[in-house]
Amino acid sequence: MFRSDFPIFTTHPDLVFLDSASSAQKPKFVIDAISKYLETSYSNIHRGAYDLSQESSILYERAKWKIATLLGLHSYHEVVFTYNATYAFNLISRSLIKTGKLLRWDHILLSRADHHANIVPWQILAEEYGIIIDWIDLHDDGAIDYSSIEKQINNVKVLSLSGASNVTGEILDLEKINSIRNNSPHFPLFIIDGSQRFPHMSTDMFKYGIDIFVATWHKVMSDTGIGFFAAKKELLQWLVPAFCWGGAINHVSIDWYEPAGLPFRHEPWTPHVAWAVSLLAALEYIDSIGWFEVVERYEKELIQYALEYIEKLPKSIRLIGSAENKNRLGVFSFAFEGFHPNDIAEILADTNICVRSGHHCTDPLHNALGIRGSLRMSLYLYNTKSDIDLFFQKLQSIVH
């Protein structure tokens, strides 16, 4: 349906790309927008009175407005651009320390299903500052045990979770999480890693009580090198920036410095304007095809089609995660008896089928499931039922 919008499938007509949970292919709409910007409007921003700088500044801010609207925020000043989600989590964790929100012996609640980007920055705080990390239990299929959150929520200052799993495909029940959090006397800061969720659906931060929303953009069809975190103005104003130089300050003397306003106090670098343009174009492309409602509807058909294959797989192939088309993304990970996932990935690659193998930056999840790694196929809006056919037919010819 959307495949023809992506030039990669014209230059590689036999390509079966099933690794979008890692990084998404780019539509011509995005490629052309980057090219046009570099040819006609490129400049640094917020410091030039000349037209190119003004045009670049407008595009940069439009990208933020688009994100703010998508998340239910009121201003682009509530969106902070970073290099990616991993960088954002490092900034946020350091800012919480500098602000005094987290002190020695304070508790953070994480899930074993989280990506390393939402684990390691907190582990570094635990090493350096004596912060304590508590862990949410998982069910046997890797799904979140919400009762485990209820049991532990009263002791924590920060609750930071992945909005959707890059292994099981589970979409976090944000309404349930918010209800649990609202019943906690300490009302912990609620952070969501939206890197897997954001490419597939809109998320209203106010509706679900999310304090900070983090995502990376190369999974949403823009280029690498840009991500963001978003929060209400009051929270961003209160947070002490983790780093400070460049555009993050207004004035400097030998005795003091004055931080810049929002959101620039949290963006202490020359911004990656071209990739912000690619981000804006990616959201405009999604807008042009009918917004995220169309993406969700199309992907649900693909997910159902894949699950029908999964029902018939031999017992030697184990699906990690739910086999139901409910509260899940088109992310399917498999473990095998007698086969290493890396070997299967290499065989598939020889037939132009692109999948992922390994631990997918989720060692704690794989350890909890008692496996060292898995093979992951992940779907996006440019995939077709034919891609799914080819994947499962080849997989079953290898593992039978």
C-alpha positions as CSV (number, residue, x, y, z in Angstrom):
1,M,0.0,0.0,0.0
2,F,2.8,2.5,1.0
3,R,5.8,0.5,-0.4
4,S,6.0,2.6,-3.6
5,D,6.7,5.7,-1.4
6,F,10.1,4.3,-0.4
7,P,12.9,4.5,-3.0
8,I,14.9,1.7,-1.2
9,F,12.5,-0.8,-2.7
10,T,13.0,0.5,-6.2
11,T,16.8,0.3,-5.9
12,H,16.5,-3.1,-4.2
13,P,13.3,-4.7,-5.6
14,D,13.9,-8.1,-3.9
15,L,14.5,-6.6,-0.5
16,V,12.4,-7.9,2.4
17,F,13.1,-5.4,5.2
18,L,11.9,-6.7,8.5
19,D,14.2,-4.7,10.9
20,S,12.2,-1.5,11.4
21,A,12.3,-1.8,15.2
22,S,16.0,-1.1,14.8
23,S,15.7,1.7,12.2
24,A,13.0,2.6,9.6
25,Q,13.5,3.1,5.9
26,K,12.9,6.7,4.6
27,P,10.1,7.7,2.2
28,K,10.9,9.9,-0.8
29,F,8.9,12.6,0.9
30,V,11.6,12.8,3.7
31,I,14.6,12.3,1.3
32,D,13.4,15.2,-0.9
33,A,12.7,17.5,2.1
34,I,16.3,17.0,3.3
35,S,17.7,17.6,-0.1
36,K,15.6,20.7,-0.7
37,Y,16.6,22.1,2.7
38,L,20.3,21.6,2.1
39,E,20.0,23.1,-1.4
40,T,17.8,26.1,-0.6
41,S,17.7,27.0,3.1
42,Y,20.6,25.6,5.0
43,S,22.0,27.8,7.8
44,N,22.5,27.8,11.6
45,I,19.6,29.0,13.6
46,H,18.5,31.6,16.2
47,R,21.5,33.9,15.6
48,G,21.1,35.3,12.1
49,A,19.0,38.2,11.0
50,Y,19.4,37.0,7.3
51,D,16.7,35.1,5.5
52,L,18.4,31.6,5.5
53,S,18.8,31.7,9.2
54,Q,15.2,32.8,9.7
55,E,13.9,30.1,7.4
56,S,16.0,27.4,9.2
57,S,14.8,28.6,12.6
58,I,11.1,28.4,11.4
59,L,11.6,24.8,10.2
60,Y,13.3,23.8,13.4
61,E,10.5,25.2,15.5
62,R,7.8,23.7,13.2
63,A,9.3,20.3,13.9
64,K,8.9,20.9,17.6
65,W,5.4,22.2,17.2
66,K,4.5,19.0,15.3
67,I,5.8,16.8,18.2
68,A,4.1,19.0,20.8
69,T,0.8,18.7,19.0
70,L,1.2,14.9,18.7
71,L,1.9,14.6,22.5
72,G,-0.9,16.9,23.6
73,L,1.5,19.6,24.8
74,H,0.8,23.3,24.5
75,S,4.1,24.8,23.3
76,Y,7.1,23.8,21.2
77,H,9.1,25.1,24.2
78,E,8.2,21.9,25.9
79,V,10.2,19.8,23.4
80,V,14.0,19.4,23.8
81,F,16.0,18.0,20.9
82,T,18.9,15.6,21.7
83,Y,21.0,13.3,19.6
84,N,18.9,10.2,20.3
85,A,16.9,8.6,23.1
86,T,20.0,7.2,24.8
87,Y,21.5,10.7,25.1
88,A,18.2,12.0,26.4
89,F,18.1,9.5,29.2
90,N,21.6,10.4,30.2
91,L,20.7,14.1,30.2
92,I,17.5,13.5,32.2
93,S,19.2,11.3,34.8
94,R,22.0,13.8,35.4
95,S,19.5,16.7,35.6
96,L,17.5,14.9,38.3
97,I,20.7,14.5,40.3
98,K,21.7,18.1,39.8
99,T,18.2,19.3,40.7
100,G,18.1,17.3,43.9
101,K,15.1,15.2,42.9
102,L,17.2,12.1,43.4
103,L,19.3,11.6,46.5
104,R,21.2,8.8,48.1
105,W,18.9,5.8,49.0
106,D,16.1,7.1,46.8
107,H,14.4,4.4,44.7
108,I,13.9,4.1,40.9
109,L,11.5,1.5,39.5
110,L,12.4,-0.1,36.2
111,S,11.4,-3.1,34.2
112,R,13.5,-6.1,33.1
113,A,11.9,-5.6,29.7
114,D,13.4,-2.2,29.3
115,H,15.9,-1.2,26.6
116,H,19.5,-0.7,27.9
117,A,19.1,3.0,27.2
118,N,16.5,3.2,30.0
119,I,18.6,1.0,32.3
120,V,22.3,1.9,32.2
121,P,22.0,5.6,32.9
122,W,20.2,4.8,36.1
123,Q,22.7,2.1,37.0
124,I,25.5,4.7,36.6
125,L,23.6,6.9,39.1
126,A,23.3,3.9,41.5
127,E,27.1,3.4,41.3
128,E,28.0,7.1,41.7
129,Y,25.3,8.4,44.0
130,G,23.8,5.5,45.9
131,I,20.5,5.5,44.1
132,I,18.6,2.2,44.5
133,I,17.0,0.5,41.5
134,D,13.9,-1.8,42.0
135,W,12.8,-4.2,39.3
136,I,9.3,-5.0,38.1
137,D,8.6,-8.7,37.7
138,L,7.7,-10.2,34.3
139,H,5.3,-13.0,33.3
140,D,6.7,-16.1,31.7
141,D,6.2,-14.7,28.2
142,G,8.1,-11.5,29.1
143,A,5.0,-9.3,29.7
144,I,4.9,-6.7,32.4
145,D,3.4,-7.9,35.8
146,Y,1.3,-4.9,36.8
147,S,0.8,-6.3,40.3
148,S,4.5,-6.0,40.8
149,I,4.3,-2.2,40.1
150,E,1.4,-1.9,42.6
151,K,3.5,-3.6,45.3
152,Q,6.6,-1.4,44.8
153,I,5.2,2.0,43.7
154,N,5.0,3.5,47.2
155,N,8.7,3.4,47.6
156,V,9.9,5.1,44.4
157,K,10.8,8.6,43.3
158,V,11.0,7.8,39.6
159,L,9.1,5.3,37.5
160,S,10.8,4.9,34.1
161,L,9.4,2.4,31.6
162,S,9.5,1.5,27.9
163,G,6.2,2.4,26.2
164,A,6.5,-0.7,24.0
165,S,8.9,-3.6,24.0
166,N,11.4,-4.0,21.2
167,V,11.4,-7.7,21.8
168,T,7.9,-8.9,22.8
169,G,6.0,-6.1,21.0
170,E,4.0,-5.5,24.2
171,I,2.4,-2.0,24.3
172,L,2.4,-0.8,27.9
173,D,-1.0,-0.1,29.4
174,L,-0.5,3.5,30.2
175,E,-4.0,4.0,31.6
176,K,-3.4,1.2,34.1
177,I,0.1,2.6,35.0
178,N,-1.3,6.1,35.6
179,S,-4.1,4.7,37.8
180,I,-1.5,2.8,39.9
181,R,0.7,5.9,40.1
182,N,-2.3,8.1,41.1
183,N,-2.9,5.9,44.1
184,S,0.7,6.2,45.3
185,P,1.3,8.7,48.2
186,H,4.6,9.9,46.7
187,F,3.3,10.3,43.1
188,P,6.6,9.4,41.4
189,L,8.0,11.1,38.3
190,F,6.7,9.1,35.3
191,I,9.1,8.7,32.4
192,I,8.3,6.8,29.2
193,D,10.8,5.6,26.6
194,G,8.6,6.0,23.5
195,S,11.2,5.0,20.9
196,Q,9.2,1.8,19.9
197,R,5.7,3.2,20.6
198,F,6.1,6.6,18.8
199,P,6.4,5.3,15.2
200,H,3.1,3.5,15.4
201,M,0.7,5.6,17.4
202,S,0.1,9.0,19.0
203,T,0.3,9.4,22.8
204,D,-1.3,12.1,24.8
205,M,1.0,12.9,27.7
206,F,-1.7,14.6,29.7
207,K,-4.2,11.8,29.4
208,Y,-1.7,9.2,30.8
209,G,0.0,11.5,33.3
210,I,3.4,11.2,31.6
211,D,5.9,13.7,33.0
212,I,8.7,13.1,30.5
213,F,8.4,11.4,27.1
214,V,11.6,10.3,25.3
215,A,12.0,9.0,21.8
216,T,14.5,8.7,18.9
217,W,13.6,9.7,15.4
218,H,15.3,7.3,13.0
219,K,12.6,4.7,13.9
220,V,10.0,7.2,12.6
221,M,11.5,7.5,9.1
222,S,13.7,10.5,9.7
223,D,17.5,10.3,9.8
224,T,19.8,9.2,12.6
225,G,21.3,11.8,15.0
226,I,18.2,13.3,16.4
227,G,15.8,12.4,19.3
228,F,14.0,14.4,21.9
229,F,12.5,14.5,25.3
230,A,9.3,16.4,26.1
231,A,7.9,17.7,29.4
232,K,5.7,20.5,30.7
233,K,7.2,23.9,31.0
234,E,7.2,23.9,34.8
235,L,9.2,20.7,34.9
236,L,11.7,21.8,32.3
237,Q,12.1,25.1,34.1
238,W,12.7,23.4,37.4
239,L,15.2,20.8,36.0
240,V,18.8,22.0,36.3
241,P,20.5,21.3,32.9
242,A,23.0,18.4,32.9
243,F,25.4,20.4,30.6
244,C,25.6,24.1,29.9
245,W,27.4,26.0,27.1
246,G,26.6,27.5,23.7
247,G,22.9,28.1,23.1
248,A,22.0,27.0,26.7
249,I,23.2,30.3,28.1
250,N,22.3,33.9,27.5
251,H,25.1,35.9,29.1
252,V,28.5,35.0,30.6
253,S,30.9,37.0,32.8
254,I,34.0,35.9,34.7
255,D,31.8,35.6,37.8
256,W,28.5,34.1,36.6
257,Y,26.4,32.9,33.7
258,E,22.7,33.2,32.9
259,P,20.9,30.2,31.6
260,A,18.8,30.6,28.5
261,G,15.1,30.2,28.4
262,L,13.1,27.1,27.4
263,P,13.8,24.8,25.7
264,F,17.3,26.1,24.8
265,R,18.8,25.8,28.3
266,H,18.6,22.0,27.7
267,E,20.1,22.1,24.2
268,P,23.8,23.1,24.7
269,W,25.1,22.4,21.2
270,T,24.8,23.5,17.6
271,P,21.5,21.9,16.6
272,H,21.2,19.3,13.8
273,V,18.8,21.4,11.8
274,A,18.8,19.3,8.7
275,W,17.7,16.2,10.6
276,A,15.1,18.3,12.4
277,V,13.8,19.0,8.9
278,S,13.8,15.2,8.2
279,L,11.8,14.7,11.4
280,L,9.2,17.4,10.4
281,A,9.0,15.7,6.9
282,A,8.4,12.3,8.4
283,L,5.5,13.5,10.5
284,E,4.1,15.4,7.5
285,Y,4.3,12.2,5.5
286,I,2.4,10.4,8.1
287,D,-0.1,13.2,8.1
288,S,-0.4,12.9,4.3
289,I,-1.4,9.2,4.4
290,G,-4.1,9.7,7.1
291,W,-2.1,10.1,10.3
292,F,-1.4,7.4,12.9
293,E,-5.0,6.0,12.7
294,V,-4.2,4.7,9.2
295,V,-0.8,3.4,10.3
296,E,-2.3,1.5,13.2
297,R,-5.1,0.0,11.1
298,Y,-2.7,-1.2,8.4
299,E,-0.3,-2.7,10.8
300,K,-3.0,-4.5,12.7
301,E,-3.8,-6.4,9.5
302,L,-0.2,-7.4,9.1
303,I,0.1,-8.4,12.7
304,Q,-3.0,-10.7,12.4
305,Y,-1.6,-12.2,9.2
306,A,1.8,-12.9,11.0
307,L,0.0,-14.4,14.0
308,E,-1.8,-16.9,11.7
309,Y,1.6,-18.2,10.6
310,I,2.9,-18.3,14.2
311,E,0.0,-20.5,15.3
312,K,1.3,-23.2,12.9
313,L,5.0,-23.0,13.8
314,P,6.7,-26.2,15.1
315,K,7.4,-26.5,18.8
316,S,11.1,-26.0,18.2
317,I,10.3,-22.3,17.4
318,R,9.2,-20.3,20.4
319,L,7.5,-16.9,20.2
320,I,8.6,-14.5,22.9
321,G,5.5,-12.5,23.9
322,S,1.8,-12.7,23.3
323,A,0.3,-14.6,20.4
324,E,-2.8,-12.4,20.4
325,N,-3.4,-9.3,18.3
326,K,-4.1,-7.1,21.3
327,N,-1.9,-4.4,22.9
328,R,1.0,-5.4,20.7
329,L,3.2,-4.0,17.9
330,G,4.3,-5.9,14.8
331,V,7.5,-7.0,16.6
332,F,8.0,-10.8,16.8
333,S,11.0,-12.4,18.4
334,F,11.8,-16.1,18.4
335,A,14.0,-18.6,20.2
336,F,14.9,-21.9,18.8
337,E,15.8,-25.5,19.9
338,G,19.0,-26.6,18.3
339,F,19.7,-23.4,16.3
340,H,21.5,-20.1,17.1
341,P,19.5,-17.0,16.1
342,N,22.6,-15.5,14.5
343,D,23.0,-18.5,12.2
344,I,19.4,-18.2,11.1
345,A,19.7,-14.5,10.5
346,E,22.7,-15.0,8.2
347,I,20.8,-17.6,6.2
348,L,17.9,-15.2,5.8
349,A,20.2,-12.4,4.8
350,D,21.5,-14.5,1.9
351,T,17.9,-14.3,0.5
352,N,17.6,-10.6,1.1
353,I,15.4,-11.0,4.2
354,C,16.6,-8.5,6.8
355,V,16.0,-9.3,10.4
356,R,17.8,-8.8,13.7
357,S,19.5,-11.4,16.0
358,G,21.1,-11.1,19.4
359,H,19.9,-9.6,22.7
360,H,18.5,-6.4,21.1
361,C,19.9,-4.3,23.9
362,T,17.6,-6.1,26.4
363,D,20.0,-8.5,28.2
364,P,17.9,-8.4,31.4
365,L,14.8,-9.5,29.5
366,H,16.5,-12.4,27.8
367,N,18.2,-13.4,31.0
368,A,14.7,-13.5,32.7
369,L,13.4,-15.7,29.9
370,G,16.4,-18.0,30.2
371,I,17.7,-17.4,26.7
372,R,20.9,-15.8,25.4
373,G,19.4,-14.2,22.3
374,S,16.5,-14.2,19.8
375,L,15.7,-13.6,16.2
376,R,13.5,-10.6,15.7
377,M,11.3,-9.6,12.7
378,S,9.6,-6.3,12.9
379,L,7.0,-4.7,10.7
380,Y,6.2,-1.2,9.5
381,L,3.8,0.5,7.1
382,Y,5.9,-0.3,4.0
383,N,5.8,-4.1,4.6
384,T,3.3,-6.4,2.9
385,K,1.8,-9.8,3.4
386,S,4.2,-11.1,0.8
387,D,7.1,-10.1,3.1
388,I,5.5,-12.1,5.9
389,D,5.0,-15.0,3.5
390,L,8.6,-15.1,2.5
391,F,9.9,-14.8,6.0
392,F,7.9,-17.6,7.5
393,Q,8.3,-19.9,4.5
394,K,12.1,-19.5,4.6
395,L,12.2,-19.8,8.4
396,Q,10.3,-23.1,8.4
397,S,12.6,-24.4,5.7
398,I,15.5,-23.8,8.0
399,V,13.9,-24.9,11.3
400,H,11.7,-28.0,10.8
